[in-house]
Amino acid sequence: MKKKKDRIDLRFALIGPGTMWNLLYEGMNQDVNLRSIFKGKDEESIEALIKFGEILKKKNDYDINIKEDGIEINNMININDFENGEKWTNLMNKLKEEIVKMI
């Protein structure tokens, strides 16, 4: 049996308005989307993620995409704002811990 924390995979993606070349040419101060991707590894964890995503979506505080295997949460940050990026990453890791406790 998998450990509870291994039942949900959390990954991050940094999505910019263009290619990395555009960012270098136009300047590194553009806003980017920091996407947090939660994927469940079994039916129970997927259901928990989707339920949690539906709750967050109703609050309209976050841009949430519900997927067949989990959820994506999008947050716009300034590419030079490493402090907010780090806070977001820590928040998403804590969120994963809380979802794991619910399973």
C-alpha positions as CSV (number, residue, x, y, z in Angstrom):
1,M,0.0,0.0,0.0
2,K,1.3,3.5,-0.9
3,K,2.1,6.0,1.8
4,K,-0.6,8.6,2.1
5,K,1.7,11.4,1.0
6,D,2.6,9.5,-2.2
7,R,-1.0,9.3,-3.3
8,I,-1.0,12.9,-4.6
9,D,1.7,14.2,-6.9
10,L,2.3,18.0,-6.7
11,R,4.2,19.7,-9.6
12,F,4.8,23.3,-10.5
13,A,4.9,24.9,-14.0
14,L,6.0,28.4,-14.9
15,I,4.0,29.7,-17.9
16,G,5.1,33.0,-19.5
17,P,3.4,35.1,-22.1
18,G,5.8,33.9,-24.8
19,T,9.0,32.0,-25.2
20,M,12.0,32.3,-22.9
21,W,13.6,34.3,-25.7
22,N,10.7,36.9,-25.5
23,L,11.2,37.2,-21.8
24,L,15.0,37.8,-22.2
25,Y,14.5,40.2,-25.0
26,E,11.5,42.1,-23.5
27,G,12.8,42.0,-19.9
28,M,12.3,39.7,-17.0
29,N,9.7,41.8,-15.3
30,Q,6.7,40.3,-17.0
31,D,3.9,38.5,-15.2
32,V,3.9,34.8,-15.4
33,N,1.4,32.1,-14.4
34,L,2.7,29.8,-11.6
35,R,0.6,26.7,-12.1
36,S,0.3,24.1,-9.3
37,I,-0.7,20.7,-10.6
38,F,-2.2,18.2,-8.2
39,K,-2.6,14.7,-9.6
40,G,-4.2,11.8,-7.7
41,K,-2.7,8.4,-8.0
42,D,-5.8,6.4,-7.1
43,E,-9.6,6.9,-7.2
44,E,-10.0,8.1,-3.6
45,S,-7.2,10.7,-3.9
46,I,-8.6,11.9,-7.2
47,E,-12.1,12.3,-5.7
48,A,-10.7,14.2,-2.8
49,L,-8.8,16.6,-5.1
50,I,-11.8,17.2,-7.3
51,K,-14.1,17.9,-4.3
52,F,-11.5,20.3,-2.9
53,G,-11.1,22.0,-6.3
54,E,-14.9,22.4,-6.5
55,I,-14.9,24.1,-3.1
56,L,-12.1,26.5,-4.1
57,K,-13.7,27.2,-7.4
58,K,-16.9,28.4,-5.6
59,K,-14.9,30.9,-3.6
60,N,-13.6,32.6,-6.8
61,D,-10.3,33.4,-5.1
62,Y,-8.3,31.2,-7.4
63,D,-8.2,30.2,-11.1
64,I,-9.0,26.4,-10.7
65,N,-9.1,23.9,-13.5
66,I,-10.6,20.5,-12.6
67,K,-9.1,17.7,-14.5
68,E,-9.9,14.0,-14.7
69,D,-7.0,13.1,-12.5
70,G,-6.9,16.1,-10.2
71,I,-6.8,19.9,-10.2
72,E,-4.6,22.8,-11.5
73,I,-4.4,26.1,-9.6
74,N,-3.1,29.1,-11.4
75,N,-1.6,32.2,-9.8
76,M,-0.2,35.2,-11.7
77,I,3.0,36.5,-10.3
78,N,5.7,38.9,-11.4
79,I,8.7,36.9,-12.7
80,N,11.0,38.9,-10.5
81,D,8.9,38.4,-7.4
82,F,10.7,35.4,-6.0
83,E,9.3,36.0,-2.5
84,N,5.7,35.6,-3.6
85,G,6.6,32.6,-5.7
86,E,8.2,31.0,-2.7
87,K,5.2,31.8,-0.5
88,W,2.9,30.3,-3.1
89,T,5.0,27.1,-3.3
90,N,4.9,26.7,0.5
91,L,1.1,27.3,0.5
92,M,0.6,24.6,-2.2
93,N,2.8,22.1,-0.3
94,K,0.7,22.8,2.9
95,L,-2.5,22.4,0.8
96,K,-1.2,19.0,-0.4
97,E,-0.6,18.0,3.3
98,E,-4.1,19.0,4.2
99,I,-5.7,17.1,1.3
100,V,-3.6,14.0,2.2
101,K,-5.0,14.2,5.8
102,M,-8.6,14.1,4.3
103,I,-8.0,10.9,2.4
